[in-house]
Amino acid sequence: MEFNELIDRFQNDSISENRRQAAYDLMENYMDNEICITAFAKGLLDSDAGVRDICQRALIEVPDNLRKKAASLVAVYIAMQDIVVRNLAGDILIKLGNDAVDILLPYLKDEDQDVRRFTCDILGLIADKSIANYIIPLLEDRDRNVQISAVETLGNIKAEEALDQIIMLYEAFDEIRPTIIESIGKIGGENAESYLLEKLDEESNQFLQATIIDALAFNAKDIEISYKLLGKMKDAHPEIQKLMLMTAFAISFRLEDTLIMPDELRYVAYKAILENDINIKTAGVLSLGEKYREEDLESLFIVLRQNEPELHQLITYNLLVNSEVNLLQNITELFESGFLNMNFLENIIFAWKDTPKENKEIVIDNLLNSFEQTIEEESIYDTFDVLITQYKDSFVYDKLHQYTLETSEENKQKLQPLLKTE
């Protein structure tokens, strides 16, 4: 079908299926034609959702030389009352990106506050800090929703030059403080961090405190922020303490830096470990470090009895590899309480190569004791099999050999296959 015939069918046929097919054929064959792009823009107003969808995809995929043309044709729709068309236009403009920026800037001064707000939102998603000077005046807009949109946009583009004015809004308007805090966090930098830490001390509202802590985490570039959060933890509400802990260790993890928990705050870690939130629970475990203490074990054993595979591996590794032998003797409690499963045994295997000999002896003794009592007997056998045949661990072999000299004939027969030499 010729171009003119397709355009006519697309724009005028009363049957929606025919309009959809014509729109599809135009998209497949005539995307370099400016008349076609204009028709797609008009097609966003079509009564059929299928036609609108094809037009949307076509306008997003226009050739580079027609992207500004497409943006200018679509931008007029952001002033429409029809929310469906307006949102379609917004999505297209965001996808067109920088090609739409210059075309959108005049709409920031539109008489309609909804147009100003929507334009600001779109620019915040596609532009960089080069548009900051166009957005900053909206901080003084007569409409509060436009002000909020401007705050969010300036945060999204990390406009440091707007920080002082955004802070002034925080002091003036209680109801938009959470949005302002988030924006300050996104802007980041020393001045932003100092201000947020100051507000963390001043604010008594727990929701705002939590928002400030999240904002500090967003853009932190130095482990010092984590230590400052720990330093404020002692005087904080228990719920905020757990959030501080999680955030401090999330920052250290992202920065790949080691954070040392002060001894006087370990009680916060124990509380965090009891939380259902996996992020808080993980922070609690991480804050105990790699070398555990006797007072840590009660909390750690709680985690080991829960379905948290990644934490199981971390805790088991630290217990076997980094803990003192006298502390490791306490894991007998785990075996005696019936805590043996494949995950735990697999984690023992995972840590085995790095485990000191004196710690290995305690683990093997406990495994043999459980084997004697037929607790997870088959799984323990498989564990021994891996340690002897794959790891070639002569220490394990010797321990099993000695055990077979002392145990019942029945147990000896069960383990004998592991002790056969080729």
N, C-alpha and C positions, 0 to 999 in steps of 0.2 A: 504494500500500500504506500502511495506517495506521501511526502511530508505534509502537504497542505490538507490532504484528505484525513490524515491521522490527527492533525491539529483540530480540524473541524469536528471529527468524531469525539475527540477527547473533551472538547469544550461544550459541545451542543447535543450529543446523543442523550436521549432520555433514559436509556437502559444503562444502569450502573456497571454491569459486567462489560459492556462494550467500551465504556469510558476507561475502565481499569485496563483492558487489553491495549487500548490505544496509548494510554499513559506508559505502560510497560514497554511497548514497541518504540515509543519516542525515547525513553530512557536508554534503551539498548542501542539505538542507531543515530540519534540526533543530539547528543549532549553538548556538542560544540556550537549549537545554534542558539543565538541570543533570544530569538522568538520563542524557542522551545523552553528556555529557562523562565521567561516571562509567563508562559502558559502554566508551568509547574507552580510558580508562585501563586497564581490565581487558583490553581487546583487545590490549594490548602483550604479553600472555602467550600469545596465540594461537599455535598450532603452525604456522600458515601465514605465510610471510614477506610475502605480498601484503597480508594483513589487518593485520599489524603496521605495514606501511608506510603504509597509509591512516590508521590510528589515530595514528601519529606526526605525519603532516601535519595531521590534524584538531586535535590538541592544541596544535600550534604556532600554528594559525590561529583559536583560540577568540576569541569577543568579549571586549572589554576587561573587562567586568564579571565574567567567569568565568576570567580568567587566574590569579588567585590560587588559585581552586578547583582548576584543572587542575594547578598547581604542587604543591599539597598532596597530590593523588592520585598524582602521578608520583614525588614525592620519595622515597616509601617504597621504590621499586625500586632506589635507589642502594645499598641494603644487601643486594641479592640476590647470590647466588653466580654466577648465570647472567650471563656477561659481555656477551652480546648484548643482553639486556634492560637491564642496567645502563648500557651505552653508549647505547642508545636513550633511556633516561631522562635521561642527562646531556646529550644533544644537545637534547632538548626543553626542559630547564630553562635551558640557555644561551640558547635562542631566546626563552624567556619573559622572560629578562632580570631587571630589577629587581623584577618581581612575584614572583620566586622567592627573593629574597635572604633575607627574614625567615623563610621556611619552612625554608631550608637551614641557617641559623645553628646551631640545636640539634644538628645532625648533626656539627658540629665537635668535639663532646664525646662522640661515640659510643665504646663500648668497643672496637669493631673498628677497628684502625689503617687498614685499607683504606678504610673508610667515611670516616674523618677525612681521609685523603689525597684521596680522590676528591671529597669535598665542597669541600675547599680549592681543588682544581684548577678546579672549576666556578665557584666564587665569584671566582677570579682572572681568569676570562674574562668575567664579566658585571658585576662591581661596581666601585665607585670607592674612594678612600681612606677613605671613611666606615666601612668594615668593618675597618680596620687593627687596631683594638683587639681584635677577635675573632680575628685571625690571629696577632698577635704572640706570644701564649702558646704557639702550636704550634712556635715556634722552640726551645722546651725540651721538646718532645714526646719520649717514650721511644723512639719509632720513628724511625729515620734517614730513611726515605722520606717520612714526614710532615713532618719538618724541611725536607727539600728542597722539598717542595710549598709549604710556608709561605714559604720564601725566594723561590721563583718568583712566588708570588701577590703578595707585598709589592713585588716589583719591578714586576709588571704594573700594580699600582694606584699606583705611584710614592709609596710611603709613606715620606716623609722621616723621620718620627718613629721608624721602625724601623732607621734606618741604623746607629746605634751597636751595636745588638744583632746585626745581620747581620755587621758587621765583627768582632765578638767570635767569631762562629762561624767566620769565615775563619781566625782565628788558632788555633782549636781543632781543626778537622777538615780534614785535607789532602784527603780524597777528595771533598769537595763544593765545593772552591774554585772550579772553573769556573762552577758554578751561582751561587755567591755573587757572583763578579765580574760576571756578566751582570746580576744583580739590582741591584747597586750602580750599574752603568752606566745602567740604566733609571730608577732613582730620580733620578740626576743631581744637579746643584747643585754649588756650590763645594767643599763638604766631600767629596762623592763623588769629584769630579775630583782633588782634592788627594791623597786616599788612593790612588786608582788610579795616579796618576803616581809616588807614593812606592813603590808595589809594583812598578811597572815597573822601577825601579832595583834593587830588592832581589831580584826573582825571577830565577833562572837557568834555570828550565824554559821552553823555547821555546813549548810549548803554552800555558802560563799567560800568558806574555808576549803571545802572539797574542790570547788571550782578553781580556786587559786593553786592548789596543789597540782591539779591536772594541767593547768596552764604552765606551771614551772617545768613540768615533765616534757611538755610538747617540744620545746626548742633548746633544752639544756645542752650546753656544749662542754661543761666542765664538771668533774666529779665533786667539786666543792659544793655544788647545789645539793647533792645527796647528803653531804655531811651537815650542811646547814639545816636540812629537814630533820635529820637525826637529832641535831642540837635543840630543836624546838619541840621534840617529841614528848619529853618528860612532863611538860606542863599542859599538853593537849588532851582533849577529850578522848576516851578509849577508842571510839569509832574513828576519830581522825588519826589517832596513833597508827592504826592498822593501815589506813590509806597512805600516811606518810612513809611507813615501812615499805609498802608495795611500790610506791613511786620512787623512793630513794634507790631501791635495788633494781627497778626497771631502768632507771637512768644509767646506773653503773653497768648493767648488762649491755645496754645499747652502746655505751662508750667503750665497752670491753676493758673496764677498769675494775680493780678490786676495791670493794667497800668493806671496811671492818666495823662490825657492830660493837658499840661500847658495852662493857659487861653489865652496867647498871640498867641496860635496856633489853636484856635477853628475855625478860618476862613478857615483853610485847611480842616477841617471836613466838613464845608458847601460846599466847592468845590467838595469834594469827594462824597458827597451825590448826586450830580448832574450827576455823571458818570454813564454810561451804564453798566460798568463792575460790576457785583454783589459783587465781593470780595472787590473792592475799596469802593463801596457804603456801604457795611456792616461795613467795618472798620470806615467809616465816622460816622455811627450811633453809633457804640460801643464807639468811642472816646468821644462822648458827655456825657458818663457816665450814671448812673441810675437816677440821679436827674436833670431834665431839667431846663433850664432858658428861660426867655421870648424870648430872641434873637434866641433861638434854634428852636422855633415853626415853623417858615416859612419853614425851610428846612425839618423838620419832617413831616409837613403836605404834602409836595411834595411827600415824600415816601409813606405816607398813601393813596395817590391817585393813586399809581402805583400797579402793580400786583406782590407784594413781600410778600407773606403770613407770612414767618418767621419773617421778619422785622416788619410787622404789629403787630404781637403778642408781640414782644419785646417792641415796642414803646408804644402800648396801655397799656401794663402792667406798664411800668415806669410812664406814664402819670397818670394813676389811682392810683397807689400804692405809688409812691415815690415823686410825685410832690406836691408842696405847693398848697393849695386850691385857692389862688389868681391866680396862673398860670393856674390851671385847668379850671378856668372860661373861658379861651380862647378857649377851645374846642367847645364852642357854635358856633364858626365860622364853624367848621366841619359840625355840624348839619344844620345850616342855609344855607350852600352852597349845601345841598343835598347829602353830603357824608354820606350815610348810606348803608351798605350792610351786608350780612350774616357774612362775615369774621370779620368785625368790631364788630358786635354784639356778635359773638362767642368769640372774644377776650375780650370783656367786661365781659362776663360770666367767662372766664378763670381767670381773675384777681380779680373777685369780692370778694372772701373770704379774700383777703389781703388788700382790699381797705378801707381806713379810712372812717368813717361815713360822715364826711363833704364833702368828695369827692364823695361818693355815692349819696349824695343829689343833687349835680350838675348834675351828669349823669342822674339820674331819672328825674329831671326837664327837661333836654334836650330831653330825650326820650318821655316824655309826651307831650312836645311842638310839637315834630315831629308827634306823634300820633294824636294830635289835627288837624294837617294840612294834615293828611292822607299820610304822607311820610313813605313808608315801613311799613305800619300799621300792616300787618300780621306778619312780622318778629319781630316787636317790641312786639306785643302780645306774641309771642312764647318766647321771651327773658324774659318778665315778668313772664310767666308761669314757666320757669326753675328756676328763682330766688325765686319764692314763693313756688312751689311744691317740688322742689328738694333741694334747698338750705335752705328752711324754713326761709327765711329772713323776719322777722316781720317788719323791717323798710320799705321794699318795699311794703309790704301789707298795712301798715298804709298810705304811700304816695299815693297809688292807691285809697284807701278808701276816703281819703280827696279829691282827684281829682274828684271822682264820685259825690261828694256833690256839686261841683262847675261847672262841665262841662255840656254839653248838654245831653238831655235824650238819644239821639242816642249813644253818646260815653259811657254813663253810661251802657247802655244795652250791648255794646260790651265787656266791662271789667267785667261786673257783674259775669260771670262764675268763674273768678279768685278769687273773694271775698267770694264765698260761703263756708261756714264752714260745715264740715261733721257732 
